Amino acid sequence: MDHETVAFGFLCGRDYGTDHYVAKDKNFHLLKARKKAVILPHPCKTRYPFTVGIPAALHLVEDLEFWKIFFNYLGIKTISSEKMKSPVTRGRSLATAEFCTPVTSIHGHVDYLMEKADYVFLPYYFENKHKTKQGRRQYCYYTQYVPSVIMGLQGMKKERFISPVVKDLYTNFYTKIELYRELKKIPGSDISFFDISSAHDKVLDWKKGAENQLKQLFEVSQNETYRNDKTLSGGDIDVLIVGRPYTILSESLNSRIPDIFSSLNVNTFFQDMLDFENHNFSEIEPLLKEIHWEHAASILKATLIAARTENLFPVYVTSFKCSPDSFGVDYFKKIMEAHDKPYLVLELDEHDSSVGYETRIEAAVRAFRNFNQHGKNKKDVNLVHLNPQLESKLSGKTIIMPNWDSITCSFLAATLRKEGYDARLMEETEDTIKQSLKTNTGQCIPLNAIASGYIQTIINKGLDPKKCLLWMSNSEISCNIKLYPHHIQSIIANSGKSGEHRNVQSGEHGNSQSSKQHDQRLLKSGLEEAGVYKGELSFSEISVSAALNAYFAYMFGGLLRALGCRIRPYEKIKGETDAAIKQAVRILNMAFEGRTTREDSLKIALAQFETIETFPRDNRPKVGVFGDFYVRDNDVMNQDLIHFIEEHGGEVVTTPYYRFAKMIAESYYKKWFKEGRYLSLISNKAILTTMTQMEKRYYRYFEPFFNEPDHSYTDDFKSVIANYDLLPEHTGESMDNILKIHYTIKENPDLALFVQTSPSFCCPGLVTEAMSARIEKLTGVPIVSITYDALGGNKNRVIIPFLQYRRDNSVSLTKDYLLN
């Protein structure tokens, strides 16, 4: 001002020439206190001429010092990216999908280190092995796939990456072998296994000590003498920041939130500074067993401790588009609200400015201090509503089957009716999917769509909610699916209690008096009492006969859909094929209900297709459809994708479920064996082996239409996924998609286009989308990725240019892929 530099906001802790908070030295500061508390070993002499870069991002943030010390013990010089500027901006220019900020950030960190170091350390973190049986503790889906995604980026030299598997259900000995295998690949490296083993053991000992030092820092702060000494303490309240280590402990991502608290004279701690072993979590133990994520479980444990501890208030820091946190924040709020204690949730975006968080933090601190002076911790707290209340028995209930494929799911419902259950197919419409957005707080759309469809089916059918069960499948992969049953149960309970859901068939709030009266009667009858059942996709837990019939439901349903795609584009009379499919479903439903034999019904059902007159097959481009399980064959969710492609000149290639099961079976068998899940291995392998023999009896009726024998899937899956830097430890739809793409091209060498279908907020969908450039490069087939967000609009129209102007060399490129 008038050529004079004037500082601003001194009361906020700012200083001249500074555009952010400056933590006062006399105040407690989370990151600085952590560094002072942890004693580092003396550096060792450098023995090797090469350098190793360690990204200070994502899963490596919490173990950054661990790996620095490990390489130091080996005599290898390391370079970290802790001080790099604008990693998100740099990462955004590299990332090939719209990931959350931490994943975008690690792209930038790796790219930065590729310029600074000879090699980049980018290990795989799959799962944390715990001594106690507290459920699975997996790292998020993105974390598991990030090394593979980054190594596949254009221009990345894979030979410069050191990428061992260091976190999984294996022993420390296996981890050492992985480290030895990767480091031995470096030219001129003479590192012995003994060196690696010794260094790893020493750094593990250091880590135990460091963890204890951090816990002591928190314990000292809670000491009454310390708290009363104003020269030592931050004052009357403490804040516990909960969230992902790579968000809170990263100066480039935490938007200086710890600085803001420090400037307000508030001591701030992180969840890893708590001693979990000396606390009782029995109140939420059932929920913790359902939570399969490493960080989410720690966050909820820390939240419960903060809720119980006087003077300690939790602040949940999350990132926009963090799928696991969309569940975690919900449970966090319920824990705190049950304790009647104030809390704060901060969602970070891709901007590195702290503006916007300051006033919210200041307001929260005032609320915390007000509670500390005038409120008190609630003594009698009931958290039973947080825990899963899933049904374990189907008897006496009306079972609602999700409708991800109207053909196959109709057969599955009929299979349950044969077993003596009242099973109905869920009624899903565009309106129920739109209605589902009201309950979506960042979860993938199918979860909310299923909950909405379930509620609406109960309303439309006038069913007694207390006697209804939604059938849901069990899952052990690292994406959201495992939490579907419990979270849907929560949505149903909240919907019933609040009375928010209305009959969408008559308008959002019901346009007729009778509709309103019907809704009111239903809500009074207890919609929140509708239940959820968690079973196996194979129906193996129900009975052997149910498992056999379920397999043929997947087989017949998938082949009928494929048959329709084969005939419909060439039918002379439009609509004949769809009419035949509808009639075939009715006929085969009787067989699955046990009223007729499968073989006789199949003969009658397929005979209709023989009379459909068709034009000669032309050069229509073949389009392979793959993607999310709930979207790819769901005509409502994917906006009738198959008919849309056919109307614009394409022929769709679909994969029947029973073939898909055989494509991916070997990869899961090997994984289950390594994990010791022998029961799953034996039961599923036995069913598939038996069915493979029996299915030949029925496929002979389909074979004349396809003019080809049934396919076998014996290619080495490790070799297939290795082309995309995937490991046998990978699971989920991203790995499944790669195998499906491989076999689809093998069976259709003239394929012209792939269409990937995904719902909004789908982690596997984004990972596959990020690999699409490499898929196209290796296969020669372009990929169009479509994301369905339930907001309306024609999402499928992006396909039209690819169908009209398909590349002329797609066939030759595909043949080259098969030859190589």
C-alpha positions in Angstrom: 0.0 0.0 0.0 1.6 3.3 -1.1 4.7 1.2 -2.1 4.8 -0.3 1.5 4.4 -4.0 2.1 1.6 -4.5 4.6 1.0 -7.9 6.2 -2.5 -9.1 6.8 -4.3 -11.4 9.3 -1.7 -11.5 12.1 -4.5 -12.7 14.5 -4.8 -15.7 12.2 -1.1 -16.5 12.3 -0.1 -15.0 9.0 3.1 -13.1 8.4 4.7 -10.8 5.8 5.0 -12.3 2.3 3.0 -15.4 3.4 -0.3 -16.5 1.9 -1.0 -19.2 4.3 -1.1 -20.0 8.0 2.2 -20.0 9.9 2.1 -22.3 13.0 3.4 -20.5 16.1 6.4 -22.3 17.5 5.0 -22.2 21.0 1.9 -24.1 19.9 1.6 -27.8 19.3 1.7 -28.7 15.6 0.8 -32.2 14.5 3.4 -32.8 11.8 6.2 -31.1 13.6 5.5 -32.9 16.8 5.4 -36.2 15.0 8.8 -35.6 13.5 10.3 -34.6 16.9 8.8 -37.6 18.7 10.1 -40.3 16.3 13.8 -41.0 16.6 15.5 -41.9 13.3 18.5 -44.2 13.1 21.9 -42.9 12.0 22.4 -42.9 8.3 24.5 -45.6 6.7 27.2 -45.2 4.1 26.1 -45.3 0.5 27.2 -48.5 -1.2 25.6 -48.2 -4.7 25.8 -45.7 -7.5 22.1 -45.7 -8.3 19.3 -43.8 -6.5 15.8 -44.9 -5.7 12.9 -42.4 -5.6 10.1 -42.9 -3.1 6.8 -41.1 -3.9 5.4 -39.2 -0.9 1.9 -40.0 -1.9 -1.0 -42.4 -1.5 -0.2 -45.6 0.4 3.5 -44.7 0.7 3.0 -41.7 2.9 2.4 -43.6 6.1 5.5 -45.8 5.4 7.7 -43.1 3.9 10.3 -43.2 6.8 10.1 -47.0 6.9 11.2 -47.4 3.3 13.8 -44.6 3.6 15.4 -46.4 6.5 15.2 -49.8 4.7 17.1 -48.5 1.7 19.5 -46.7 4.0 20.4 -49.9 5.8 21.1 -51.4 2.3 23.4 -48.5 1.5 21.1 -47.2 -1.3 20.5 -43.5 -1.6 16.9 -42.4 -1.8 15.1 -39.3 -3.1 11.6 -38.5 -1.9 9.1 -36.2 -3.4 7.9 -34.6 -0.2 8.8 -31.1 -1.2 7.6 -31.1 -4.8 5.1 -28.4 -5.8 1.7 -28.9 -7.3 1.7 -32.7 -7.5 -2.1 -32.7 -8.3 -1.7 -30.3 -11.2 1.1 -32.4 -12.6 -0.8 -35.7 -12.0 -3.9 -34.4 -13.6 -2.1 -34.0 -16.9 -1.0 -37.7 -16.7 -4.0 -39.5 -15.2 -6.2 -41.2 -17.8 -9.3 -41.3 -15.6 -11.0 -38.9 -13.1 -9.6 -40.4 -10.0 -9.8 -39.0 -6.5 -7.2 -36.4 -5.6 -4.7 -38.7 -3.7 -4.6 -41.0 -6.8 -4.2 -38.1 -9.2 -1.4 -36.8 -6.9 0.7 -40.0 -7.0 0.8 -39.7 -10.8 2.5 -36.4 -10.4 4.9 -37.6 -7.6 6.0 -40.6 -9.8 6.5 -38.4 -12.8 8.6 -36.0 -10.8 10.8 -38.8 -9.4 11.3 -40.3 -12.9 13.3 -37.1 -13.6 15.2 -37.1 -10.3 16.0 -40.8 -9.5 17.3 -43.8 -11.4 14.5 -46.0 -10.2 11.1 -45.4 -8.6 9.9 -47.6 -5.7 6.2 -48.2 -6.3 5.2 -51.4 -4.3 1.8 -53.1 -4.3 -0.3 -52.8 -1.1 -3.2 -55.3 -1.2 -4.1 -56.2 2.3 -2.8 -55.8 5.9 -2.4 -59.1 7.7 -3.6 -59.0 11.3 -2.9 -61.5 14.0 -6.5 -61.3 15.4 -9.5 -62.5 13.4 -11.2 -59.1 12.9 -12.2 -59.4 9.3 -10.3 -58.5 6.2 -8.3 -55.3 6.2 -7.7 -54.4 2.5 -6.3 -51.3 1.0 -8.7 -49.5 -1.3 -9.4 -50.6 -4.8 -7.4 -47.7 -6.4 -4.4 -48.4 -4.1 -4.3 -52.0 -5.2 -4.2 -51.1 -8.9 -2.2 -47.8 -8.9 1.2 -49.3 -9.7 -0.2 -51.2 -12.7 -2.1 -48.1 -13.9 1.0 -45.8 -13.6 3.4 -48.3 -15.2 1.1 -48.5 -18.2 1.1 -44.8 -18.9 2.5 -43.8 -22.2 6.2 -43.0 -21.9 6.7 -44.7 -18.5 9.6 -47.1 -18.6 8.6 -50.2 -16.7 12.2 -51.4 -16.2 12.8 -48.4 -13.9 10.1 -49.4 -11.4 10.7 -51.4 -8.3 7.3 -52.9 -7.5 7.3 -55.8 -5.1 4.2 -57.1 -3.3 4.9 -56.0 0.3 1.4 -55.9 1.9 -0.8 -59.0 1.5 -1.8 -62.1 3.5 1.7 -63.4 3.1 4.5 -63.7 5.7 7.4 -61.4 6.2 9.6 -64.0 4.5 7.5 -63.7 1.3 7.9 -59.9 1.5 11.6 -60.3 1.7 11.7 -62.6 -1.3 9.6 -60.0 -3.3 12.0 -57.2 -2.3 15.0 -59.4 -3.3 13.5 -60.4 -6.6 12.8 -56.8 -7.6 16.1 -55.3 -6.4 18.2 -58.0 -8.1 16.8 -56.8 -11.4 18.9 -53.6 -11.1 22.1 -54.0 -13.2 25.2 -54.1 -11.1 23.3 -54.8 -7.9 24.9 -57.4 -5.7 22.4 -57.1 -2.8 22.1 -60.5 -1.1 18.9 -62.0 0.4 20.7 -61.8 3.8 21.2 -58.1 3.4 17.5 -57.5 2.6 16.3 -59.8 5.4 18.6 -58.1 7.9 17.5 -54.6 6.8 13.8 -55.5 6.8 14.0 -57.0 10.3 15.8 -53.9 11.7 13.4 -51.5 10.2 10.5 -53.5 11.6 12.0 -53.1 15.0 12.4 -49.4 14.4 8.7 -49.2 13.3 7.5 -50.7 16.5 9.5 -48.2 18.5 8.3 -45.3 16.4 4.6 -46.4 16.9 5.1 -46.5 20.6 6.7 -43.0 20.6 3.7 -41.6 18.8 1.3 -43.2 21.2 3.3 -41.8 24.1 3.0 -38.4 22.6 -0.8 -38.6 22.8 -0.8 -40.3 26.2 1.4 -37.5 27.7 -1.0 -34.8 26.3 -3.9 -36.5 28.1 -2.1 -36.4 31.5 -3.8 -34.1 33.9 -0.6 -32.4 35.1 0.3 -31.7 31.4 -3.2 -30.4 30.6 -3.1 -28.0 33.6 0.2 -26.5 32.5 -0.7 -23.9 30.0 2.9 -23.4 28.9 3.0 -27.0 27.7 -0.5 -27.7 26.6 -2.7 -26.4 23.8 -5.4 -25.5 26.3 -8.8 -26.9 27.2 -9.6 -29.1 24.2 -7.8 -31.5 21.8 -8.7 -32.4 18.3 -8.3 -35.9 16.8 -8.0 -35.8 13.0 -9.3 -39.0 11.5 -8.9 -40.0 7.8 -6.5 -41.5 5.4 -2.8 -41.0 6.3 -1.9 -39.9 2.8 -4.4 -37.0 3.1 -3.7 -35.8 6.6 0.0 -36.4 6.8 0.8 -35.0 3.3 1.6 -31.3 3.3 0.6 -31.1 -0.3 -2.9 -32.5 0.2 -4.0 -31.5 3.8 -4.8 -27.9 2.8 -2.8 -26.8 5.9 -5.6 -28.0 8.2 -3.1 -28.9 11.0 -1.6 -25.4 10.7 -5.0 -23.8 11.2 -5.7 -25.8 14.4 -2.2 -24.9 15.7 -2.8 -21.2 15.1 -6.0 -21.5 17.2 -4.0 -23.0 20.1 -5.6 -26.5 19.7 -3.5 -29.6 20.1 -4.2 -31.9 17.1 -3.5 -35.6 16.9 -3.9 -38.3 14.3 -5.6 -41.7 14.7 -2.3 -43.8 14.6 -1.3 -42.1 17.8 -4.0 -43.9 19.8 -3.5 -47.2 21.5 -6.3 -49.4 20.1 -5.3 -52.5 22.1 -6.4 -51.0 25.4 -9.9 -50.0 24.2 -13.1 -52.1 24.0 -14.8 -51.9 20.6 -17.4 -54.6 21.2 -20.2 -52.2 20.6 -19.3 -51.9 16.9 -17.5 -55.2 16.4 -20.2 -56.6 14.0 -19.7 -53.4 11.9 -16.0 -53.7 12.0 -16.2 -57.3 10.7 -18.2 -56.0 7.7 -15.7 -53.1 7.1 -13.1 -54.7 4.9 -10.9 -51.6 4.4 -7.7 -51.0 6.5 -8.1 -47.3 7.0 -11.9 -47.2 7.4 -11.7 -49.7 10.3 -9.0 -47.6 12.0 -11.0 -44.4 11.4 -14.1 -45.9 13.1 -12.2 -47.2 16.1 -10.5 -43.8 16.6 -13.9 -42.1 16.3 -15.3 -44.3 19.1 -12.4 -43.4 21.3 -12.8 -39.7 20.6 -16.6 -40.0 21.3 -15.8 -41.5 24.7 -12.9 -39.3 25.7 -13.5 -35.9 27.4 -11.9 -32.9 25.8 -11.2 -34.8 22.6 -13.2 -33.9 19.5 -12.9 -35.7 16.1 -12.5 -34.1 12.7 -12.9 -36.4 9.7 -10.9 -35.2 6.7 -11.8 -36.9 3.5 -11.2 -36.3 -0.2 -13.8 -35.7 -2.9 -14.7 -38.9 -4.7 -13.2 -41.2 -2.1 -15.6 -44.1 -2.4 -14.7 -45.9 0.9 -15.1 -42.6 2.8 -18.6 -42.2 1.4 -19.4 -45.2 3.7 -17.0 -44.2 6.5 -18.3 -40.7 7.0 -21.9 -42.0 7.4 -20.9 -44.4 10.2 -18.6 -41.7 11.7 -21.6 -39.3 12.0 -23.8 -42.0 13.5 -21.2 -42.8 16.2 -20.9 -39.1 17.1 -24.6 -38.3 17.0 -25.3 -41.3 19.3 -22.9 -39.8 21.8 -24.4 -36.3 21.4 -21.0 -34.8 20.9 -20.0 -32.2 18.3 -17.7 -33.2 15.3 -16.5 -31.8 12.0 -16.3 -33.3 8.5 -14.0 -31.6 6.0 -13.9 -32.7 2.4 -10.8 -31.7 0.4 -10.9 -31.0 -3.3 -8.1 -30.6 -5.8 -7.3 -27.1 -4.7 -4.4 -26.6 -2.4 -5.7 -23.4 -0.7 -6.9 -23.5 2.9 -9.5 -20.7 2.1 -12.9 -22.1 2.9 -11.7 -24.4 5.7 -10.7 -21.6 8.0 -14.1 -20.4 9.0 -15.5 -23.9 9.4 -12.6 -24.9 11.6 -13.0 -21.7 13.7 -16.7 -22.4 14.1 -16.0 -26.0 15.0 -13.4 -25.1 17.7 -15.9 -22.7 19.2 -18.5 -25.5 19.3 -16.0 -27.9 20.8 -15.1 -25.4 23.5 -18.7 -24.6 24.3 -19.5 -28.3 24.7 -16.4 -28.7 26.9 -17.6 -26.0 29.2 -21.4 -26.6 29.2 -22.0 -30.0 27.9 -21.0 -33.5 29.0 -20.2 -36.9 27.5 -23.3 -39.0 27.2 -22.9 -42.1 29.4 -25.6 -44.5 28.1 -25.0 -44.9 24.4 -26.6 -47.6 22.2 -24.8 -48.2 19.0 -26.8 -51.3 17.9 -28.2 -49.4 14.9 -24.7 -49.2 13.4 -24.3 -52.9 13.3 -25.5 -55.1 10.4 -29.0 -56.6 11.1 -29.0 -59.0 8.1 -31.3 -62.0 8.0 -29.7 -65.5 7.9 -32.8 -67.5 6.9 -35.1 -67.3 3.9 -38.0 -69.4 5.2 -41.4 -67.6 5.6 -40.2 -64.6 3.7 -41.0 -62.9 0.3 -37.6 -62.7 -1.5 -37.0 -59.8 -3.8 -34.3 -60.6 -6.4 -32.3 -57.6 -7.8 -33.0 -57.1 -11.5 -29.5 -56.6 -13.1 -30.6 -58.8 -16.1 -34.3 -59.3 -16.7 -33.7 -62.7 -18.3 -31.2 -64.3 -15.9 -32.7 -62.8 -12.8 -36.1 -64.0 -13.7 -34.7 -67.6 -13.9 -32.9 -67.1 -10.5 -36.2 -66.0 -8.9 -37.9 -69.1 -10.4 -35.1 -71.3 -9.0 -35.9 -70.0 -5.5 -39.6 -70.7 -6.1 -38.7 -74.3 -6.9 -37.0 -74.4 -3.5 -40.2 -73.4 -1.8 -39.7 -69.7 -1.4 -41.9 -66.8 -2.5 -39.4 -65.1 -4.8 -40.2 -62.0 -6.9 -38.2 -60.1 -9.4 -37.5 -56.5 -8.4 -39.3 -53.8 -10.4 -36.7 -51.3 -11.6 -37.5 -48.3 -13.7 -35.9 -45.0 -14.7 -37.9 -43.4 -11.9 -36.7 -45.7 -9.2 -33.1 -45.1 -10.3 -33.6 -41.3 -10.2 -35.2 -41.6 -6.8 -32.1 -43.5 -5.6 -30.0 -40.3 -5.9 -31.7 -39.0 -2.8 -29.8 -41.5 -0.7 -26.5 -41.3 -2.5 -23.6 -39.7 -0.7 -20.8 -40.8 -2.9 -21.5 -44.6 -3.2 -21.6 -46.3 -6.6 -25.1 -45.8 -8.1 -26.2 -49.6 -8.2 -26.2 -49.7 -4.4 -28.8 -46.9 -4.1 -30.7 -48.1 -7.2 -31.2 -51.5 -5.6 -32.4 -50.0 -2.4 -34.8 -47.8 -4.2 -36.1 -50.6 -6.4 -36.6 -52.9 -3.4 -38.6 -50.2 -1.6 -40.7 -49.5 -4.6 -41.4 -53.2 -5.3 -42.7 -53.5 -1.8 -45.0 -50.5 -2.3 -46.2 -51.5 -5.8 -47.0 -55.1 -4.8 -48.5 -54.1 -1.4 -46.2 -56.5 0.4 -45.7 -56.7 4.2 -42.3 -55.2 4.8 -41.7 -57.4 7.8 -42.0 -60.4 5.6 -39.8 -59.2 2.8 -36.1 -59.9 2.2 -33.8 -58.4 -0.5 -31.4 -61.1 -1.8 -27.9 -59.7 -2.0 -24.6 -61.5 -2.9 -21.6 -61.9 -0.7 -18.2 -60.5 -1.8 -14.6 -60.3 -0.6 -13.1 -58.0 -3.2 -11.8 -54.5 -2.2 -14.5 -52.4 -3.8 -17.8 -51.3 -2.3 -19.8 -54.5 -3.0 -19.0 -56.1 0.3 -20.8 -53.3 2.2 -23.9 -53.3 -0.1 -26.1 -55.5 2.1 -25.5 -53.6 5.3 -25.6 -50.1 3.7 -28.8 -50.9 1.9 -30.3 -52.1 5.1 -29.4 -48.7 6.6 -31.1 -46.9 3.7 -34.2 -48.9 4.1 -34.4 -48.3 7.8 -33.9 -44.5 7.4 -36.4 -44.4 4.5 -39.1 -46.1 6.6 -38.5 -43.9 9.7 -38.4 -40.7 7.8 -41.2 -41.5 5.4 -39.3 -39.9 2.5 -40.0 -42.6 -0.1 -43.2 -42.2 -2.1 -44.8 -44.1 -5.0 -42.8 -42.9 -7.9 -45.1 -44.6 -10.4 -47.7 -41.9 -9.5 -45.2 -39.1 -9.2 -42.6 -38.3 -6.6 -45.2 -37.4 -4.0 -48.1 -39.4 -5.4 -50.6 -37.7 -7.7 -53.7 -39.5 -6.5 -55.5 -39.7 -3.1 -55.5 -43.5 -3.1 -51.7 -43.5 -3.8 -51.1 -41.3 -0.8 -53.3 -43.4 1.4 -51.5 -46.5 0.3 -48.1 -45.0 1.0 -49.3 -43.9 4.5 -50.6 -47.4 5.3 -47.3 -48.9 4.1 -45.2 -46.6 6.2 -47.3 -47.2 9.2 -46.8 -50.9 8.8 -43.0 -50.5 9.2 -41.1 -50.2 5.9 -37.9 -50.0 8.0 -38.5 -53.6 9.1 -37.9 -54.9 5.5 -34.8 -57.1 5.6 -31.8 -58.0 3.6 -30.3 -61.5 3.1 -26.7 -62.1 2.1 -26.1 -65.2 0.0 -23.9 -66.7 -2.7 -24.2 -66.0 -6.4 -24.2 -69.7 -6.9 -27.0 -70.4 -4.3 -24.7 -73.0 -2.9 -25.7 -72.2 0.7 -29.3 -73.0 -0.1 -29.1 -76.5 -1.5 -27.3 -78.6 -4.1 -30.3 -78.5 -6.4 -30.5 -74.7 -6.1 -26.8 -74.4 -7.0 -27.4 -76.7 -10.1 -30.4 -74.7 -11.2 -28.7 -71.4 -10.6 -25.9 -72.4 -12.9 -28.3 -73.2 -15.7 -30.1 -70.0 -15.0 -26.9 -68.1 -15.7 -26.3 -70.4 -18.7 -29.7 -70.2 -20.3 -30.1 -66.5 -19.5 -26.8 -65.5 -21.0 -27.2 -67.6 -24.1 -30.7 -66.3 -24.8 -29.4 -62.7 -24.6 -26.5 -63.7 -26.9 -29.0 -65.4 -29.3 -31.1 -62.3 -29.4 -28.0 -60.2 -30.3 -27.2 -62.7 -33.0 -30.6 -62.7 -34.8 -32.3 -59.4 -34.0 -30.1 -57.1 -36.3 -31.0 -59.2 -39.3 -34.7 -60.1 -38.6 -37.0 -59.2 -41.5 -40.0 -58.5 -39.2 -38.9 -56.1 -36.5 -39.8 -57.3 -33.0 -40.0 -61.0 -33.7 -36.8 -61.8 -31.8 -37.8 -59.9 -28.7 -41.2 -61.5 -28.7 -39.5 -64.9 -29.0 -37.2 -64.1 -26.1 -40.2 -63.0 -24.0 -42.0 -66.2 -24.7 -38.9 -68.3 -24.1 -38.4 -66.7 -20.7 -42.0 -67.6 -19.8 -41.5 -71.2 -20.9 -38.2 -71.7 -19.2 -39.4 -70.1 -16.0 -41.8 -73.1 -15.7 -38.8 -75.4 -15.9 -36.8 -73.6 -13.3 -39.9 -73.7 -11.1 -39.9 -77.5 -11.4 -43.2 -77.7 -13.4 -41.5 -79.0 -16.6 -38.1 -80.5 -17.4 -35.3 -78.2 -18.5 -34.6 -80.1 -21.7 -38.2 -80.3 -22.9 -38.8 -76.6 -22.1 -35.5 -75.6 -23.9 -36.6 -77.5 -27.1 -39.9 -75.6 -27.1 -38.4 -72.3 -26.3 -35.7 -72.4 -29.0 -38.0 -73.7 -31.6 -39.6 -70.2 -31.9 -36.3 -68.8 -33.1 -36.1 -71.2 -36.0 -39.1 -69.6 -37.7 -37.7 -66.1 -37.6 -36.8 -65.0 -41.1 -33.6 -63.0 -41.5 -31.6 -61.2 -44.1 -28.1 -62.5 -44.9 -25.5 -61.4 -42.4 -23.6 -58.3 -43.6 -20.6 -56.4 -42.5 -22.2 -54.7 -39.5 -19.4 -53.8 -37.0 -19.3 -56.2 -34.0 -19.4 -54.4 -30.6 -18.3 -56.2 -27.5 -19.9 -55.0 -24.3 -18.2 -55.3 -20.9 -18.1 -53.5 -17.6 -20.0 -53.3 -14.3 -21.9 -56.4 -13.3 -25.1 -54.5 -12.5 -25.0 -52.2 -15.6 -23.8 -54.2 -18.6 -26.9 -56.4 -19.1 -29.4 -54.0 -17.3 -31.6 -52.5 -20.0 -32.9 -49.8 -17.6 -29.5 -48.7 -16.2 -27.7 -48.7 -19.5 -30.5 -47.0 -21.4 -31.3 -50.0 -23.6 -27.7 -50.1 -24.9 -28.0 -53.3 -27.0 -31.0 -52.0 -29.0 -29.3 -48.6 -29.4 -26.2 -50.2 -30.9 -28.3 -52.3 -33.2 -30.5 -49.3 -34.3 -27.3 -47.5 -35.3 -25.9 -50.4 -37.4 -23.9 -52.5 -35.0 -24.1 -56.1 -33.8 -23.6 -56.7 -30.1 -21.4 -59.5 -28.7 -22.3 -60.4 -25.1 -20.7 -62.9 -22.8 -23.0 -65.4 -21.1 -22.4 -65.6 -17.3 -21.5 -69.2 -17.2 -18.7 -68.6 -19.7 -17.6 -65.5 -17.8 -17.4 -67.7 -14.7 -15.1 -70.1 -16.5 -12.9 -67.3 -17.8 -12.1 -66.0 -14.4 -12.3 -69.2 -12.3 -8.7 -70.2 -12.4 -7.5 -66.8 -11.2 -9.8 -67.0 -8.1 -9.0 -70.6 -7.4 -5.3 -69.8 -7.1 -6.0 -66.8 -4.9 -8.3 -68.7 -2.6 -5.7 -71.4 -2.2 -3.1 -68.9 -1.2 -5.5 -67.3 1.3 -6.4 -70.6 2.8 -10.0 -70.4 1.8 -10.2 -74.1 1.0 -13.9 -74.4 1.5 -14.7 -71.8 -1.1 -12.1 -73.4 -3.4 -13.4 -76.9 -3.1 -17.1 -76.1 -3.2 -16.9 -73.7 -6.2 -14.5 -75.8 -8.1 -16.6 -78.9 -7.6 -19.8 -77.1 -8.8 -18.1 -75.7 -11.9 -16.4 -79.0 -12.8 -19.8 -80.8 -12.5 -21.6 -78.2 -14.5 -19.1 -78.1 -17.3 -19.9 -81.7 -18.0 -23.7 -81.3 -17.7 -23.9 -78.1 -19.7 -23.0 -80.0 -22.9 -26.4 -81.7 -22.8 -28.1 -78.4 -23.1 -25.7 -76.4 -25.3 -26.4 -78.7 -28.2 -29.8 -77.0 -28.6 -28.1 -73.6 -28.9 -25.2 -74.7 -31.1 -27.0 -74.6 -34.5 -27.9 -70.9 -34.0 -24.4 -69.9 -33.2 -22.9 -72.3 -35.7 -20.0 -73.0 -33.3 -19.1 -75.4 -30.5 -19.1 -74.1 -26.9 -15.9 -72.4 -26.0 -13.1 -73.4 -23.6 -11.1 -71.1 -21.5 -7.7 -72.6 -20.8 -5.2 -69.8 -21.6 -2.8 -69.1 -18.8 -4.5 -66.2 -17.0 -1.1 -65.0 -15.5 0.3 -64.4 -19.0 -2.9 -62.6 -20.1 -3.0 -60.1 -17.2 0.8 -59.7 -17.2 0.4 -57.7 -20.5 -1.3 -55.0 -18.3 1.1 -55.3 -15.4 -1.5 -57.0 -13.3 -0.6 -59.7 -10.7 -2.4 -62.9 -9.6 -3.1 -61.1 -6.4 -5.5 -58.6 -8.2 -9.2 -59.3 -8.0 -12.3 -57.5 -9.0 -13.9 -56.3 -12.2 -10.8 -54.6 -13.6 -8.9 -57.9 -13.7 -12.0 -59.7 -14.8 -12.5 -57.2 -17.6 -9.0 -57.9 -19.0 -9.7 -61.7 -19.2 -13.1 -61.0 -20.8 -11.6 -58.7 -23.4 -8.9 -61.3 -24.2 -11.4 -64.1 -24.8 -13.9 -61.9 -26.6 -11.3 -61.0 -29.2 -10.1 -64.6 -29.4 -13.7 -65.7 -30.2 -14.4 -62.6 -32.4 -11.3 -61.7 -34.4 -13.4 -59.2 -36.5 -14.5 -57.2 -33.5 -14.7 -53.5 -34.3 -15.4 -51.8 -31.0 -15.6 -52.3 -27.2 -18.1 -50.5 -25.0 -17.3 -50.3 -21.3 -20.4 -49.6 -19.1 -19.9 -48.2 -15.7 -22.1 -46.4 -13.1 -21.0 -43.2 -11.4 -18.5 -43.5 -8.6 -17.4 -47.0 -9.7 -13.8 -47.7 -8.7 -13.3 -50.7 -11.0 -14.8 -48.8 -13.9 -12.3 -46.0 -13.5 -9.4 -48.3 -13.2 -10.4 -50.1 -16.4 -11.0 -46.7 -18.1 -7.4 -45.7 -17.1 -6.1 -48.8 -18.8 -8.2 -48.4 -22.0 -5.4 -46.8 -24.0 -3.2 -49.8 -23.4 -6.0 -52.2 -24.1 -6.6 -50.5 -27.4 -2.9 -50.5 -28.2 -2.5 -54.2 -27.5 -5.8 -55.4 -29.1 -6.2 -52.8 -31.9 -9.9 -52.4 -30.9 -11.0 -48.9 -29.8 -12.9 -48.6 -26.5 -15.8 -46.2 -25.6 -16.3 -45.8 -21.9 -19.9 -44.8 -20.9 -20.7 -43.7 -17.3 -24.4 -43.8 -16.3 -25.2 -41.2 -13.6 -29.0 -41.6 -13.4 -29.5 -38.0 -14.2 -31.0 -38.6 -17.6 -29.8 -37.6 -21.1 -28.7 -40.0 -23.8 -25.4 -41.4 -22.6 -25.2 -43.9 -25.4 -25.0 -41.4 -28.3 -21.2 -41.2 -27.9 -21.1 -44.6 -29.7 -22.6 -43.3 -32.9 -19.4 -41.9 -34.5 -17.5 -45.1 -33.8 -20.1 -47.2 -35.5 -20.4 -44.9 -38.5 -16.7 -44.3 -39.0 -15.1 -47.4 -37.6 -11.4 -47.8 -38.4 -10.7 -49.9 -41.4 -7.7 -51.5 -39.9 -9.4 -52.9 -36.8 -9.6 -56.4 -38.2 -5.9 -56.6 -39.2 -4.8 -55.2 -35.9 -6.9 -57.7 -34.0 -5.3 -60.6 -36.0 -1.9 -59.2 -35.2 -2.8 -59.3 -31.5 -3.9 -62.9 -31.7 -0.7 -63.9 -33.5 1.5 -62.2 -30.9 
